[in-house]
Amino acid sequence: MIIDDLNWRILVALQRNARASYSSIGRKIGLTPPAIAERVKKMEDTGIVERYTARVSHSKLGYQLKAMITLKAFMGKLKPFLEKVKMLDEVVNCYRITGNENIIMEVILRDQFHLEKFIDMLIQYGETRTNIILSDVISDAPITKNQLGSTSGNVG
């Protein structure tokens, strides 16, 4: 599917507000709501738009700490950890990475006592390093056409 300038503008609008109506998006970019709907449907069908989500305030739900924790797995512990991490409610994002560590996780925790208990559980799988997140500088920035540089706009 070729992503033209209008599709990029629709994608940016949806990334900023997935609940935006086709009418409001159409007013901003100069298309009718049915034209917006058709373009969005094509982008959903081709997998460019994967899903729609709600962003929830962790702190307003009682999770006062957010941290990035890296794990350097002990020999033979990576695969068991990859199964375990899927069951940990504290983990909001988890990535397998290159470098000295194997895993980096973004976690939410109630307080430092919750953090201590969480790390105590992790250390059976490997060596950890924790960084407390003080504030979000950039969060969920939209993917834009400018990030592609001089590519032709073909996606997929």
PyMOL commands that set and color helices and strands:
alter all, ss='L'
color gray80, all
select helices_A, chain A and resi 5-16+22-29+33-45+59-61+78-87+112-122+145-148
alter helices_A, ss='H'
color red, helices_A
select strands_A, chain A and resi 65-73+91-96+103-109+126-132
alter strands_A, ss='S'
color yellow, strands_A
deselect
rebuild
show_as cartoon
